[in-house]
Amino acid sequence: MEKKKYSVFDIILAIGLGILCVTCVLPFVHLLAVSFSSSSAVAAGKVGFIPVEFTAASYEYVISGGRFLRAMAISVERVILGTSLNIVLMVLTAYPLAKADLPGRGFLSGFFVVTMLISGGMIPTYLLVSGLGLKDTIWSLILPGALPVYNMIILMNFIRGLPHELEEAAWVDGASPFQTLIHVILPLLGPSLATVGLFSIVGHWNDWFAGMIYMSEPLNYPLQTYLQTLLVDFEQLLQSDSSANIMEILSKMNARTGRAAQLFLGALPIMCVYPFLQRYFTKGLTLGSVKG
Amino acid sequence: MKKNKKQGAASLWQYYAMLVPGVILTFIFSYIPLYGIIIAFEKYNVGMGFSSPWAGLENFRYLFSQPTFTRTIWNTLFIAVWKLALGVIVPVTVAVLLNEMISDRLKRIYQTLIYIPNFLSWVIMAGVLMDILGSDGAINGILNALGLQSVNFLGSAKVFPWTMIFSDVWKGFGYGTVVYLAALTGIDVSLYESAKLDGATRWQQIKSITIPLLMPTIILMTVLSLGNVLNAGFDQIYNLYSPAVWETGDVIDTYVYRLGIQQAQYSVGAAVGLFKSVVSAILVVTSYVLADKLAGYRIL
């Protein structure tokens, strides 16, 4: 690349876009600063992007209360179970559908694709999950979305793009379709499985709605559902808290700092997988499109 | 391909065996609810489930006689159409501008920053927005410092839809920008070089090279988003609205939720759901046909 000269336009462009991009993260920096500031500094409106009167009282409260950690444990359980099930089902479904000459393939693909176009909607799904007795179990959060069709299609397109020679070599050696899938195809799926797997992880972690309608006991809420309740009732929750050292903690924190701390902790795992997400994201996009 | 010959038709059953779990789960959790829509034409009775007494079009008649429901259709269309329009214009503009940047490193840093919000849940985002948009929040602090009046972003019925539109575009524009940038990297650099030799200015290059070559992707993304005309964004609005802004901020999905699940009026809720599904399905099919015709995009 030749060295280019920077014009005034380039500098204005870089600064302008820089401001735009920074607005995407500043609110989170502010949130972090609020969570580590004292309640009096926050109430006085003194907190910008750096904590004022630094204190970790809000985090102490969150950890000591137990509710947050319990909700987080439920979310972790959901992410592990849900993502594993998603991946197994996506691979098992995508591999046969990637076989262009499988008799009945058109009908079977149609069977899955139709579900992307029309759905029963919120109410019939809710009634079905309740009717099956899944309410108040972790399965109500996992089974209704066990096979993500769009991601399965991304995977199917990827499998179709693999060279056929490897499979054919396995067949010559007498491998059955199951053996071929496990020993030949699966090891080649790395990047695309990472893409759809990360989508599953983020989807399960971020979902709050299923937890809200299927869990009747708030103690069983996954993290995002629990955080959702905080948006509305954290003030009351704090006032009704009767644990031993609450008075001392409350002298340094309030609903706003406590909420900020929990929101930040809820976003943290996503921030941790974000570098991987970013790497596979564009790849996933191109995988999903323009394959005839 | 002659793989079946080589492999022997005897093992063909294994492919169907692999499909069994996916087919069963999809049948239960997608097709049974589809059948369950029938309760939209029934008077739902908990003991009888999906085979409750027939009510014909009674639920729909009731629904469309409710001014609170017809209002949600307009609110939904207003919010969703603005989101769709800005959801194309903003990412295209940002992608074209980012593409003009000379420093590749800065470009990568900017890309990394703009699509962080895309991956965070609306619960987290709602918490952040409530904090910064509140009466004592950061944004009103800035407005006051500039000598402007405070704005009630979340509590005023006039402002609320715009708060939804702009915060959604803000959360989502990084995604679109990355898609358009990916399309832009495919453009042949020699086109720009020969344009420069001909003395074309940067603006002329954007107008006659970048935008035309980006057009297929723009059409594709627009058409694919048409299916969302009745999705104004449940996760976002539910977490930020309040009865004070129902007049302009209550949308079809929040209405279905309150009626169908909170008030247990299952049949009426399902009727709204059906109305929405039919309109969306028509739009989705139309948009896929259009995507195929206009941009040569096929999902299968």
Interface residues (C-beta under 8 A of the other chain):
Chain A: K4 Y6 F9 D10 L13 A14 G16 L17 G18 L20 C21 V22 T23 C24 V25 P27 F28 H30 L31 V34 A43 G45 G48 V88 L89 L92 T93 Y95 P96 L97 K99 A100 D101 L102 P103 L108 S109 F111 F112 V113 T115 L117 I118 S119 G120 G121 M122 I123 P124 T125 Y126 L127 L128 G131 L132 L143 P144 G145 A146 L147 V149 M152 I153 H164 E167 E168 W171 V172 S176 P177 F178 L181 V202 W205 N206 D207 W208 F209 I213 Q224 T225 L227 Q228 L230 L231 R256 R259 A260 L263 G266 A267 I270 M271 Y274 L277 Q278 F281 T282 L285 T286 S289 V290 K291 G292
Chain B: M1 K3 N4 K6 Q7 S11 L12 Q14 Y15 Y16 A17 M18 L19 P21 G22 V23 L25 T26 I28 F29 S30 Y31 I32 P33 L34 Y35 G36 I37 I39 G49 F50 V94 L97 L98 E100 M101 I102 S103 L106 I109 Y110 T112 L113 I114 Y115 I116 P117 F119 L120 S121 W122 V123 I124 A126 G127 V128 L129 M130 D131 I132 D136 A138 G141 W170 G174 V178 V179 A182 R202 L220 F234 D235 N239 D253 V256 Y257 G260 I261 Y266 G269 A270 G273 L274 K276 S277 S280 A281 V284 V285 G296 Y297 R298 I299 L300
